[in-house]
Amino acid sequence: MSHEIILSMKNYLSLLLVLVCSMAWSQNEEASLIGTYFWKDAIVLRPCTITGQPVAGSEEITSLPNQYFRVIRELEKDALVIEILKYSSELNFVRYNLKGGTATYNAMGKPKDLQKGIYEKSYFLVSENDVQKHAGQWVPLRFAFGIINFPFKYRIQPGRGDFSGSFNFGAGLGVKLPHKTNSNTTFSILNGYSLSNVDLDATSVRRNATELNQTNNFSALSISFGLMMENRRIQAGVFTGFDTINHINQKRFGWYYQGKPWISVGFGYAIFSNEDPGGANIKTEQ
């Protein structure tokens, strides 16, 4: 590995560490409530138009726990216009998504216009307080980054499988998968990059093994891919990857594991992601 590549990787890791620290200390700003949520409790929903005008003569309806909805408009006096997201159950679909509910649906001729996607959408009024107290956020796919440590690596090679210590830190970049804000467990798919030290011995090289008595501990570029699970601030995952030492040393010693896959358990140190879907700032109870 050339000096320029090592220097570039060090600069890259330094920049990532600065970004991680900045995100860790950054403060949440007040933002819009537009976004996707789910009800934790049943509350009263008041039918309205898309502009927020109450629908005369319409009956109020209650929400369902774990029912997903989207805030689409913010009105004055802390009122919000929401739409209920589509259901697989036809009965619940027409109750919350068809204006007039089941009565309108039953009055339709056959074939039902609803089956063709031709229907008038229902909207509901709720208060900002209702969302703050009785709803949680649905966080969509988000960019994630941080630091990953691999305490060991099992190098996969037919007839030469071997464990090696590998206490090193690397940059992890990827995405955090969609989840509810009150979920204790979340998952991230990460791609890791790091500079590590590799110990060569007589059993792991093809030639010039005697020279390893004078020099060892070579720098290597490690690239990894894996799934990271986070549960109550504990971050751990399963990763696979490969290591490469520089061309000169590989030509000199012929390391058997050059570019060959390994597997490891990776531990996350400060894996961050933006938990702010659509700018919403919900204070949910855990």
Secondary structure, DSSP 8 states (H G I E B T S, - for coil): --HHHHHHHHHHHHHHHHHHHHHHH---------EEEEESS--EEEEE-TTS-B-TT---EE--TT-EEEEEEE-STTEEEEEE---SSHHHHHHHHBTTHHHHHHHS-SS-GGGGT---B-EEEEEHHHHHHHEEEEE--EEEEEEEEEEEEEE--TTT-EEEEEEEEEEEEEEE--EETT-SEEEEEEEEEEEEEE---GGGBSS-GGGGGT---EEEEEEEEEEEEEETTEEEEEEEEEEEE-HHHHHHH-BTTTT-EEEEEEEEEEEEE---GGG-------
